[in-house]
Amino acid sequence: MKAFLAAVVAMVVITVAAPTTLDQIGFSAADSTSGSAVRLD
């Protein structure tokens, strides 16, 4: 039971922290889909 609760807590922490962390290091969807090679007609 302790292992299950630890896994649930780890999953919640990763789920909450991932978007903020990825945005700070430049792996957000906006950063990955835009660049100098994008044509705007």
C-alpha positions as CSV (number, residue, x, y, z in Angstrom):
1,M,0.0,0.0,0.0
2,K,2.9,2.4,0.8
3,A,4.4,1.8,-2.7
4,F,1.0,2.6,-4.3
5,L,0.6,5.8,-2.4
6,A,4.2,6.9,-3.1
7,A,3.5,6.3,-6.8
8,V,0.4,8.3,-6.7
9,V,2.2,11.2,-5.0
10,A,5.0,11.1,-7.5
11,M,2.5,11.1,-10.4
12,V,0.7,14.2,-9.0
13,V,4.0,16.0,-8.4
14,I,5.2,15.2,-12.0
15,T,1.9,16.2,-13.5
16,V,1.9,19.6,-11.7
17,A,5.6,20.4,-12.2
18,A,6.0,19.3,-15.8
19,P,4.3,22.1,-17.7
20,T,6.1,24.8,-15.7
21,T,9.5,23.1,-16.0
22,L,9.2,22.4,-19.7
23,D,8.1,26.0,-20.4
24,Q,11.1,27.4,-18.5
25,I,13.6,25.3,-20.5
26,G,12.1,26.0,-23.9
27,F,10.1,22.9,-24.7
28,S,6.7,24.5,-24.8
29,A,4.4,23.9,-27.7
30,A,4.7,27.5,-28.8
31,D,8.5,27.3,-28.8
32,S,8.7,24.0,-30.7
33,T,6.2,25.0,-33.4
34,S,7.4,28.5,-34.2
35,G,10.7,29.6,-35.6
36,S,12.4,31.5,-38.4
37,A,11.4,28.9,-41.0
38,V,7.7,29.5,-40.5
39,R,6.0,31.2,-43.5
40,L,3.1,33.5,-42.8
41,D,1.3,34.1,-46.1
